Amino acid sequence: MSLFRFAISTLCLSSLLTLNACSKQEETSKDNAIVATTPVTGEASTLTERNALQRLSNTLETNLKNAGVATKVVSIHPTEIKDMYWVVLEDFPSLFVSANGQYVFQGDLMRLGDKKVENITEKLQSISNKVEFDKLNPKDLIIYNAKGKAKHVVYVFTDASCPYCHKFHEQMDDINNKGIEVRYIAWPRGEQFFPTMEGVWCSDDRKAALDAAFVSAQMTANNCKNPVMDQYKLGHKIGVNGTPAIYSDSGQYLGGYLSTQELLEKLQSK
């Protein structure tokens, strides 16, 4: 899929999600409704519930397709909210979905009533992010190792044309000296920036090429098989909308540009 077509597809889904429902399908029968009985990170525990989740998966895929969004359901997780599920999609951001597969919600869902407000979406997204990060091949990343034993690992979506990515990269020695390993993921901010990032990832010495790209922000693209487009899609899938985007290895979003001290404090407090 080209960058243009992928961006349009993502925009299509985002536009649809501004409505209460993906499509005006006939009301799903009450027999197909599912009641969430497990906690926020729980999985279906009985055959009946697993069958119900499969029905929900099929219904949701059909409703999305009818609404002009072609995607597949990767996984469905019951939440602490009755009749609401967390659904991970292929190549698209995750959704909250009603038990009948007709209503979807995408955004921050907050829990009130405790001493502090808890972001339910953030917790669920972190779990999904960790699954995605664990699937990454280290050979496809550009890794700046910690000095000595690594105390922390962060994943950073970056683009050589981004001024704040430059600023973050300038701290690399200090970051590594604090025991933090940085794993860079390519995320060109626009189609015009793909050649530079592909040139970096196609270089024999990626680290040297990235260092140079942060200085000049330009590089002749070598023609090779590279993971840049896949990494770009991953960023969209987990909600990246700018660079740098920094995540802990547990999948928690830490922020955009952070100073070394700010990064360390966030990692120590997570």
C-alpha positions in Angstrom: 0.0 0.0 0.0 1.4 3.4 -0.9 1.9 6.1 1.7 -0.9 8.2 0.1 -3.4 5.3 0.1 -2.5 4.3 3.6 -2.9 7.9 4.9 -6.3 8.2 3.2 -7.4 4.9 4.7 -6.4 6.0 8.2 -8.1 9.4 7.7 -11.3 7.5 6.5 -11.4 5.5 9.7 -10.7 8.5 11.9 -13.5 10.4 10.2 -15.9 7.6 10.7 -15.0 7.4 14.4 -16.3 10.9 14.9 -19.8 9.4 14.6 -21.4 7.2 17.2 -21.6 4.2 14.9 -19.6 2.8 12.0 -22.6 2.0 9.9 -26.3 1.8 10.3 -26.6 -1.9 10.2 -29.7 -3.6 11.6 -29.6 -4.1 15.3 -27.7 -7.2 16.2 -30.0 -9.7 18.0 -29.7 -9.9 21.8 -28.4 -13.4 21.4 -25.3 -12.0 19.9 -24.6 -9.5 22.6 -21.7 -10.1 24.9 -21.4 -9.1 28.6 -17.8 -8.3 29.8 -17.2 -10.4 32.9 -13.4 -10.1 33.2 -11.1 -7.3 34.2 -9.5 -4.7 32.0 -6.7 -6.9 30.7 -8.7 -10.2 30.9 -9.2 -12.8 28.2 -12.2 -14.9 27.4 -12.1 -17.9 29.7 -14.9 -20.2 28.4 -15.8 -21.7 25.1 -19.1 -19.8 25.1 -17.4 -16.5 25.6 -14.7 -17.3 23.0 -17.5 -18.1 20.5 -19.2 -14.8 21.4 -15.9 -12.9 20.8 -15.6 -14.6 17.4 -19.1 -13.4 16.5 -18.2 -9.9 17.6 -15.1 -10.0 15.5 -17.0 -11.1 12.4 -19.8 -8.5 12.9 -17.3 -5.7 13.5 -15.3 -6.5 10.4 -18.5 -6.6 8.3 -19.6 -3.2 9.7 -16.3 -1.6 9.1 -16.2 -3.0 5.5 -19.7 -1.7 4.9 -18.5 1.7 6.2 -15.6 1.7 3.7 -12.8 0.5 6.0 -11.1 -2.7 5.1 -9.2 -4.2 8.0 -9.1 -7.3 10.2 -9.6 -7.8 13.9 -6.3 -9.0 15.5 -7.6 -9.5 19.0 -10.5 -8.6 21.3 -10.2 -8.0 25.1 -13.0 -7.7 27.6 -12.7 -4.5 29.7 -13.9 -3.5 33.2 -16.8 -1.7 31.5 -19.9 -3.8 30.9 -20.6 -4.5 27.2 -17.4 -2.7 26.0 -14.4 -4.3 24.4 -10.9 -3.2 23.5 -10.3 -4.3 19.9 -6.9 -4.4 18.2 -7.1 -3.9 14.4 -4.6 -4.7 11.6 -2.8 -1.5 10.5 -5.3 0.8 12.3 -5.5 2.2 15.8 -7.3 0.2 18.4 -10.9 0.8 19.4 -13.4 0.5 22.1 -16.4 -1.5 20.6 -19.8 -2.2 22.0 -20.9 -5.8 22.5 -23.1 -5.8 19.4 -20.2 -4.5 17.2 -22.2 -1.5 16.1 -20.8 1.4 18.1 -17.1 2.3 18.4 -15.1 4.8 20.3 -11.5 6.0 19.9 -9.9 8.3 22.4 -9.1 8.7 26.1 -11.6 6.9 28.4 -11.1 8.0 32.0 -12.1 6.3 35.2 -13.4 8.6 38.0 -14.2 7.9 41.6 -10.7 7.1 43.0 -8.2 9.5 44.5 -6.9 10.1 41.0 -8.3 10.0 37.5 -7.0 6.9 35.7 -6.7 6.8 31.9 -8.1 3.4 30.9 -7.2 3.9 27.2 -3.6 4.5 28.1 -3.3 1.4 30.1 -4.8 -0.8 27.4 -2.8 0.9 24.6 0.4 0.3 26.6 -0.3 -3.4 26.6 -1.0 -3.4 22.9 2.2 -1.4 22.3 4.3 -3.8 24.2 3.1 -6.7 22.0 4.0 -4.7 18.9 7.5 -3.7 20.3 8.2 -7.3 21.2 7.6 -8.4 17.6 10.2 -6.0 16.2 13.4 -7.4 15.0 16.4 -5.6 16.6 18.1 -5.8 13.2 15.4 -3.5 11.8 16.1 -0.8 14.4 19.0 1.6 15.0 20.1 1.0 18.5 22.3 3.2 20.7 23.4 1.0 23.6 23.6 2.1 27.2 27.0 2.6 28.7 27.5 -0.4 30.9 24.5 -2.4 31.9 21.2 -1.1 30.5 18.8 0.0 33.2 16.1 1.2 30.8 15.1 0.7 27.2 13.1 3.2 25.1 11.7 3.1 21.6 11.7 6.4 19.8 9.9 7.1 16.5 12.1 9.6 14.7 12.6 11.6 11.5 15.8 13.2 10.4 13.9 16.3 9.3 12.5 16.9 12.7 14.2 19.7 14.7 13.2 18.2 18.1 14.5 14.8 17.0 17.8 16.6 16.3 17.7 18.1 19.8 16.9 14.7 21.4 19.7 13.0 19.4 22.3 15.6 20.5 21.8 14.2 24.1 22.6 10.6 23.1 25.9 10.3 24.9 24.3 11.7 28.1 21.3 9.4 27.7 23.4 6.3 27.2 25.7 7.3 30.1 22.5 7.2 32.3 22.0 3.6 31.4 19.3 4.2 28.9 19.3 2.2 25.6 17.6 4.0 22.7 16.0 2.0 19.9 15.1 4.2 17.0 12.1 3.4 14.7 11.7 5.3 11.4 8.7 7.5 11.2 9.0 10.0 8.2 6.6 12.9 8.9 5.6 13.1 5.2 6.1 11.4 1.9 8.9 13.8 1.0 10.9 12.6 3.9 10.8 8.9 3.1 13.9 9.0 0.8 16.2 10.2 3.5 15.0 7.7 6.1 15.2 4.9 3.6 18.7 6.0 2.7 19.6 5.8 6.4 18.1 2.3 6.8 19.8 1.1 3.5 23.2 2.3 4.6 25.9 -0.2 5.5 26.5 1.8 8.8 23.0 2.9 9.8 24.2 4.7 13.0 26.8 6.8 11.1 24.2 7.5 8.4 21.6 8.6 10.9 24.1 10.8 12.7 24.9 12.4 9.4 21.2 12.8 8.4 20.5 14.6 11.7 23.1 17.2 10.7 22.1 17.6 7.0 18.6 16.1 7.1 19.2 14.8 3.5 20.6 11.6 2.1 20.5 9.9 -1.2 18.2 6.9 -1.0 19.8 3.6 -1.7 17.6 1.0 -3.4 17.2 -1.8 -0.9 14.5 -3.7 0.9 13.9 -1.8 4.1 11.4 -1.7 7.0 10.7 2.1 6.9 7.1 1.8 5.5 6.3 -1.0 8.0 7.6 1.1 10.9 5.6 4.1 9.6 2.5 1.9 9.6 3.3 0.7 13.1 3.5 4.3 14.3 0.0 5.0 12.9 -1.3 1.8 14.4 -0.3 2.8 17.9 -1.3 6.4 17.6 2.0 8.3 16.8 1.2 11.7 15.2 4.5 13.5 15.5 8.2 13.0 16.3 9.9 12.3 18.4 7.5 9.9 20.1 9.1 8.1 23.0 7.9 4.9 24.6 9.1 2.7 27.4 9.8 -1.0 26.6 6.5 -1.7 28.6 4.7 0.2 25.9 3.9 3.3 27.9 4.0 6.6 26.0 6.5 8.9 27.8 6.2 12.0 25.6 7.6 13.9 22.7 11.0 15.7 23.2 12.4 15.1 26.7 15.6 16.2 28.2 17.9 13.5 29.6 16.8 14.3 33.1 13.1 14.4 32.2 13.4 11.0 30.4 15.2 9.5 33.4 12.6 10.7 35.8 9.7 9.3 33.7 11.4 6.0 33.4 12.1 5.8 37.1 8.5 6.7 38.0 6.7 4.3 35.6 
